[in-house]
């Protein structure tokens, strides 16, 4: 009787260990997937930062060119004004 109980208890422990190992494997896979996604998010965020910086530089350049154009237009207008007055 004791041998049967020990055998059943041993089987239950073995089954529990197998289930825990399976759960640990699933958790490991999930953590690996999350880790990979975090790495990809970091890569994407860095690219977004670089693109944003490029857009900012282009906007500043465009703004400077617009100011230069406005100054040129004012000069042309003033030259025309003084030419006829």
C-alpha positions in Angstrom: 0.0 0.0 0.0 2.8 2.4 0.9 4.6 1.5 -2.3 1.5 2.3 -4.3 1.1 5.7 -2.6 4.7 6.5 -3.1 4.5 5.5 -6.7 1.4 7.7 -7.2 2.9 10.6 -5.4 6.1 10.3 -7.5 4.0 10.3 -10.7 2.1 13.3 -9.5 5.4 15.1 -8.7 6.8 14.1 -12.1 3.7 15.4 -13.9 3.8 18.7 -11.9 7.5 19.1 -12.8 6.7 18.5 -16.5 3.9 21.1 -16.4 6.1 23.6 -14.7 8.9 23.0 -17.2 6.3 23.6 -20.0 5.1 26.8 -18.3 8.7 28.0 -17.9 9.3 27.4 -21.6 6.2 29.4 -22.5 7.3 32.2 -20.2 10.8 32.2 -21.7 9.3 32.4 -25.2 7.1 35.3 -24.2 9.9 37.2 -22.5 12.1 36.7 -25.6 9.3 38.0 -27.8 8.8 41.1 -25.6 12.5 41.7 -25.4 12.7 41.6 -29.2 9.8 44.0 -29.5 11.5 46.4 -27.1 14.7 46.3 -29.1 12.7 47.0 -32.3 10.9 49.8 -30.6 14.2 51.4 -29.6 15.4 51.1 -33.2 12.2 52.7 -34.5 12.4 55.5 -31.9 15.9 56.3 -32.9 15.0 56.4 -36.6 12.0 58.7 -35.7 14.4 60.9 -33.8 16.8 61.1 -36.7 14.0 61.9 -39.2 12.6 64.5 -36.9 16.0 66.2 -36.6 16.3 66.2 -40.4 12.8 67.7 -40.8 13.8 70.4 -38.3 16.9 71.2 -40.2 15.0 71.4 -43.5 12.3 73.7 -41.8 15.0 76.0 -40.5 16.7 76.1 -44.0 13.3 76.8 -45.6 12.6 79.6 -43.1 16.0 81.2 -43.8 15.4 81.0 -47.6 11.9 82.5 -47.1 13.4 85.4 -45.1 16.0 85.9 -47.8 13.3 86.0 -50.5 11.2 88.5 -48.6 14.3 90.7 -48.2 15.0 90.5 -51.9 11.4 91.4 -52.7 11.5 94.4 -50.4 14.7 95.5 -52.1 13.1 95.2 -55.5 10.0 97.1 -54.4 12.2 99.8 -52.9 14.3 100.1 -56.0 11.1 100.4 -58.1 9.7 103.0 -55.7 12.8 105.2 -55.8 13.2 104.8 -59.6 9.8 106.5 -60.1 9.9 109.0 -57.3 
